[in-house]
């Protein structure tokens, strides 16, 4: 006969009850998602309150570990996604500070989704390896948003005759923040060209968005930056194509089916979005909405 659980559970006992790893219990406790006590200097979980908490969340196999997350899309700045979030009136807010930052905010429970474009080791695709590494036990789905043209944004007429990364030595280069997928891509492209980051004259502070990169070059503050073709066109700057990257949205499976994200996806399948992508240039949205990764079955 199984022994009755005590009035207060330890972290290990709660993990066994929920059938999750102890690390997950610590995350739930730190976010305030699960009732706990620190009166003894260590985490203890009142059994009666845990039972009540489980009853409140009894809506599916994943609910006991579900953290209440705000309707926020974090991650990378994408001009087409930013426009679609406004035009669709989805009710989703944005906090865009880089792909890696977006995954970290997902891990902390600060968002329901993150836009990411992270090149993988050995050029093995996009995004999946990073997602598995940073959120290995989470019920996430990776939804394709668009293929995007990335390259060097240059002043009009390319006055310094830049033909590749090697020509940037000694030139003022405006980088993105280290959490940005564009910075991750820059490091990969530089290594492929036999360059080190120290070979570039990196300006500070870094640009926080794609718009900031193009604006710095248009204002004459920088000689080049890595960014999107659509931003070069918007600011009437030159563009040297270097890579075709995949931009995906990592989203919690439950949030995918909720009205805010469904409004965004329904709008994304409209001719209005296709026309906007064509107008911006540098986008391929032919695969928009396709599932690239499903933690439940992949």
C-alpha positions in Angstrom: 0.0 0.0 0.0 1.4 3.4 -1.0 2.2 5.6 1.9 0.1 8.8 2.3 2.0 11.9 1.2 2.9 14.3 4.1 1.1 17.7 4.7 4.1 19.5 3.2 5.9 18.2 0.1 9.6 18.6 -0.8 10.7 19.7 -4.2 11.5 16.0 -5.1 8.1 14.8 -3.8 6.2 17.4 -5.8 8.3 16.6 -8.9 7.3 12.9 -8.5 3.7 13.8 -8.0 3.6 16.0 -11.2 5.9 13.7 -13.1 8.2 16.5 -14.1 11.9 17.3 -13.4 12.8 19.1 -10.2 14.1 22.0 -12.3 10.6 22.5 -13.5 9.3 22.7 -9.9 11.8 25.3 -9.1 10.7 27.4 -12.1 7.0 27.1 -11.1 7.9 28.2 -7.5 10.1 31.1 -8.6 7.3 32.4 -11.0 4.7 32.1 -8.2 2.7 29.7 -10.3 2.5 27.0 -7.6 1.8 27.6 -3.8 4.9 27.1 -1.7 6.5 28.1 1.6 10.1 29.2 2.4 9.6 29.4 6.2 12.2 26.7 6.9 14.8 28.1 4.5 13.9 25.5 1.8 11.0 25.1 -0.5 8.0 23.3 1.0 4.7 22.8 -0.8 1.4 22.6 1.3 -0.3 19.4 0.1 -3.9 20.8 0.6 -3.1 23.8 -1.5 -1.3 21.7 -4.1 -4.4 19.5 -4.4 -6.6 22.6 -4.9 -4.1 24.0 -7.5 -4.2 20.7 -9.5 -8.1 20.8 -9.5 -8.1 24.3 -10.8 -5.8 23.3 -13.7 -7.4 20.0 -14.5 -8.0 20.6 -18.2 -5.5 18.3 -19.9 -2.3 16.4 -19.4 -0.1 19.4 -19.6 -2.1 21.7 -17.3 -0.5 20.9 -13.9 2.7 22.5 -15.2 1.1 25.3 -17.2 2.4 28.8 -16.3 0.0 31.7 -16.8 1.8 33.7 -19.5 1.0 37.2 -20.8 -0.2 37.6 -24.4 3.2 38.8 -25.6 5.3 37.8 -28.6 8.9 38.2 -27.7 12.1 37.6 -29.7 13.3 39.0 -33.0 12.2 42.1 -34.8 10.5 41.4 -38.1 8.9 44.2 -40.0 6.3 42.0 -41.6 5.3 40.4 -38.3 5.2 43.8 -36.6 2.8 45.1 -39.2 0.7 41.9 -39.1 0.3 42.1 -35.3 -1.1 45.6 -35.7 -3.3 45.0 -38.7 -4.8 41.8 -37.5 -5.9 43.4 -34.2 -4.8 40.2 -32.6 -4.5 41.5 -29.1 -0.9 40.3 -28.9 1.7 42.7 -27.5 5.3 42.8 -28.6 8.6 42.8 -26.7 11.2 42.4 -29.3 14.9 42.3 -28.2 16.5 39.4 -30.1 15.9 35.7 -30.8 17.9 34.4 -27.8 16.2 36.9 -25.5 12.8 35.7 -26.8 13.6 32.1 -25.9 14.8 33.1 -22.5 11.5 35.0 -21.9 9.6 31.9 -23.0 11.6 29.9 -20.5 10.8 32.4 -17.7 7.1 32.5 -18.5 7.2 36.1 -19.7 5.6 35.4 -23.2 3.5 32.9 -25.1 5.6 33.0 -28.2 8.9 34.2 -29.7 10.0 35.1 -33.2 13.4 33.5 -33.9 15.9 33.2 -36.8 18.9 31.3 -35.4 21.4 29.6 -37.7 22.2 26.2 -36.4 25.6 24.5 -35.8 27.2 23.3 -39.1 24.5 25.1 -41.0 22.0 22.4 -40.0 18.8 24.3 -40.7 17.3 27.0 -38.5 16.0 27.3 -34.9 15.2 23.8 -33.9 18.5 23.0 -32.1 18.4 26.2 -30.2 14.8 25.6 -29.2 15.5 22.0 -28.0 18.5 23.2 -26.1 16.9 26.1 -24.2 13.5 24.6 -23.7 13.9 20.9 -23.8 10.8 19.8 -21.8 8.3 22.5 -23.0 5.1 21.8 -25.1 6.2 24.1 -27.9 5.4 24.3 -31.6 7.6 26.0 -34.2 5.5 27.7 -36.9 7.1 29.0 -40.1 6.6 32.7 -40.7 8.8 33.6 -43.7 12.1 33.2 -45.5 14.0 36.5 -45.5 16.9 37.9 -47.4 19.8 39.0 -45.1 22.9 40.8 -46.2 25.0 43.9 -45.9 23.1 47.2 -45.8 25.3 49.9 -47.4 25.2 53.6 -48.2 23.6 54.6 -51.5 25.9 53.8 -54.4 28.2 51.6 -52.2 30.9 54.4 -52.0 33.4 52.1 -50.3 33.1 49.3 -53.0 32.1 46.7 -50.4 31.9 43.3 -52.1 31.9 41.0 -49.0 32.7 40.9 -45.3 36.4 40.9 -46.0 36.1 44.5 -47.4 34.7 45.7 -44.0 38.1 45.8 -42.3 38.6 49.3 -41.0 35.1 50.3 -41.7 32.5 51.4 -39.2 30.1 48.4 -38.7 26.9 48.7 -36.7 26.2 45.4 -35.0 23.0 44.0 -33.4 23.0 43.0 -29.7 24.5 39.7 -28.8 21.0 38.1 -28.2 19.9 38.9 -31.8 19.7 36.2 -34.4 21.4 38.6 -36.8 24.5 38.7 -34.5 24.6 34.9 -34.4 24.5 34.9 -38.2 27.2 37.5 -38.4 29.5 35.3 -36.3 28.9 32.3 -38.6 29.4 34.3 -41.8 32.6 35.9 -40.4 34.0 32.5 -39.5 33.2 31.2 -43.0 35.1 34.1 -44.4 38.1 33.5 -42.2 37.4 36.6 -40.1 37.2 37.2 -36.3 34.8 39.7 -34.7 37.8 41.7 -33.7 38.4 42.4 -37.4 35.4 44.6 -37.5 35.2 48.1 -36.1 32.0 47.5 -34.1 30.2 50.6 -33.1 28.5 51.0 -29.7 25.8 50.8 -28.6 24.5 48.1 -30.8 21.4 48.5 -32.8 18.4 47.0 -31.1 16.2 46.5 -34.2 16.5 46.1 -37.9 15.2 49.7 -38.3 18.0 51.0 -36.1 20.6 49.3 -38.4 19.3 51.0 -41.5 18.8 54.3 -39.8 22.5 54.4 -38.6 23.7 53.9 -42.2 21.3 56.3 -43.7 22.4 59.0 -41.1 26.1 58.4 -42.0 26.9 57.0 -38.5 28.0 53.6 -40.0 29.5 52.3 -43.2 27.7 49.0 -43.1 25.5 46.6 -41.1 24.0 43.2 -41.4 20.2 43.4 -42.0 17.2 42.8 -44.1 16.7 43.6 -47.8 13.4 45.2 -46.9 15.0 47.7 -44.6 17.6 48.7 -47.2 14.8 49.3 -49.7 12.7 51.3 -47.1 15.7 53.6 -46.4 16.8 53.7 -50.1 20.1 52.1 -49.3 22.3 49.6 -51.2 22.0 45.9 -50.3 24.5 43.0 -50.8 22.8 39.6 -50.3 24.6 37.1 -48.0 22.0 34.6 -46.7 18.5 33.4 -47.0 17.2 32.8 -43.5 14.1 31.1 -42.0 12.1 33.1 -39.5 9.8 31.0 -37.3 7.5 31.6 -34.3 8.0 29.3 -31.3 4.7 29.2 -29.4 3.2 27.2 -26.6 0.8 24.6 -28.0 -2.1 25.7 -26.0 -1.6 29.4 -26.9 -1.5 28.5 -30.6 -5.2 27.6 -30.4 -6.3 30.6 -28.3 -8.1 33.5 -30.1 -5.2 36.1 -30.1 -2.8 33.9 -32.1 -5.6 32.4 -34.2 -6.5 36.0 -35.3 -2.9 36.6 -36.3 -2.7 33.3 -38.3 -6.0 33.9 -40.1 -4.9 37.4 -41.1 -1.5 36.0 -42.2 -3.3 33.7 -44.7 -4.9 36.7 -46.4 -4.0 38.4 -49.6 -3.3 41.6 -47.6 -0.3 40.0 -46.0 1.0 38.6 -49.3 0.7 42.0 -50.9 2.5 43.6 -47.9 5.4 41.0 -48.2 5.8 41.8 -51.9 5.7 45.5 -51.2 8.4 45.2 -48.6 10.5 42.9 -50.8 13.0 40.2 -49.6 10.3 37.9 -48.2 9.0 34.5 -49.3 5.8 33.6 -47.4 4.8 30.6 -49.5 5.4 28.3 -46.4 3.7 30.5 -43.8 1.9 28.5 -41.1 3.7 25.2 -41.7 4.8 23.3 -38.6 8.6 23.0 -38.4 8.8 21.3 -35.0 6.3 19.8 -32.5 7.6 18.9 -29.1 4.8 16.4 -28.6 5.7 14.2 -31.6 9.1 15.3 -32.9 
